[in-house]
Amino acid sequence: MPTYVMLSTLGPDGSARLRDDPQRLKAVNQELEDMGVTVVEQFALLGQYDFLNIIEAPDEITMMRVATALGARGTLKTLTLTAIDVDTYIEAMGEGVGR
């Protein structure tokens, strides 16, 4: 299954919600699972982004739906990237580009 990295930044309402109920993170993860994706790992961050999620999804369309559903809540903004395993990258590059 394809892997995606989702970085998220909380808005004021999202921060307040987590301050009052940190377990909300687990509830959101279950909601994501119900949308057809798997949260493989999740990290709280210091800096420009608040959370980093490693997610497996069947395809880009599913991931797009998840990102749109989360963004529509108005509590956070996301940046989603496709992640390619290094061994897959090396195999795809073969003998290199331009040779």
C-alpha positions in Angstrom: 0.0 0.0 0.0 1.4 3.5 -0.8 2.8 5.5 2.1 2.1 9.2 2.7 3.6 11.7 5.1 1.1 14.2 6.5 2.3 17.3 8.3 -0.3 19.2 10.2 -0.4 22.6 11.9 -3.1 23.2 14.4 -5.2 26.3 14.4 -6.4 28.0 17.6 -9.5 25.8 17.9 -7.4 22.6 17.3 -4.9 23.6 20.0 -7.6 24.4 22.5 -9.3 21.1 21.8 -6.1 19.1 22.4 -5.3 21.1 25.5 -8.7 20.1 26.9 -8.7 16.6 25.5 -5.3 15.2 24.4 -6.9 11.7 23.9 -8.7 13.4 20.9 -5.6 12.4 18.8 -6.5 8.7 19.2 -10.1 9.4 18.3 -9.0 11.2 15.1 -6.7 8.2 14.3 -9.7 5.9 14.5 -11.7 8.2 12.2 -8.9 8.0 9.7 -8.9 4.2 9.9 -12.7 4.3 9.3 -11.9 6.3 6.1 -9.7 3.4 4.8 -6.2 4.5 5.8 -3.8 3.2 8.4 -1.9 5.5 10.7 1.5 3.7 10.9 3.3 6.3 13.1 2.5 9.6 14.6 4.9 12.2 16.1 4.3 15.5 17.9 6.7 18.1 16.6 8.3 21.3 17.8 8.7 24.0 15.1 6.7 24.9 12.0 4.5 21.8 12.1 2.7 20.3 15.1 2.3 16.7 14.0 3.9 14.3 11.6 1.9 11.3 10.5 3.0 8.3 8.5 -0.1 7.0 6.8 -0.7 4.1 4.4 -3.6 4.5 2.0 -4.8 2.5 -1.0 -4.4 5.4 -3.4 -4.0 9.1 -3.8 -7.8 9.6 -4.1 -8.4 8.1 -0.7 -5.6 10.3 0.8 -7.1 13.3 -0.9 -10.5 12.6 0.7 -8.8 12.2 4.1 -6.9 15.5 3.8 -10.0 17.3 2.6 -12.1 15.9 5.4 -9.6 16.9 8.1 -9.1 20.4 6.6 -12.8 21.0 6.4 -13.0 20.9 10.2 -11.2 24.2 10.4 -9.0 23.0 13.2 -5.8 22.3 11.3 -4.0 22.7 8.0 -2.2 19.8 6.3 0.6 19.2 3.9 0.6 15.7 2.4 3.5 14.1 0.6 3.9 10.8 -1.2 6.7 8.8 0.4 8.7 6.3 -1.7 10.8 3.6 0.0 14.5 4.0 -0.7 14.9 0.5 -2.1 12.0 1.1 -4.5 13.6 4.4 -5.5 17.0 2.7 -6.2 15.2 -0.1 -8.2 13.3 2.5 -10.2 16.4 4.5 -11.0 18.1 1.4 -12.4 21.5 2.4 -13.8 20.7 6.1 -13.3 19.0 8.8 -15.2 20.4 10.0 -18.5 22.5 7.0 -19.3 
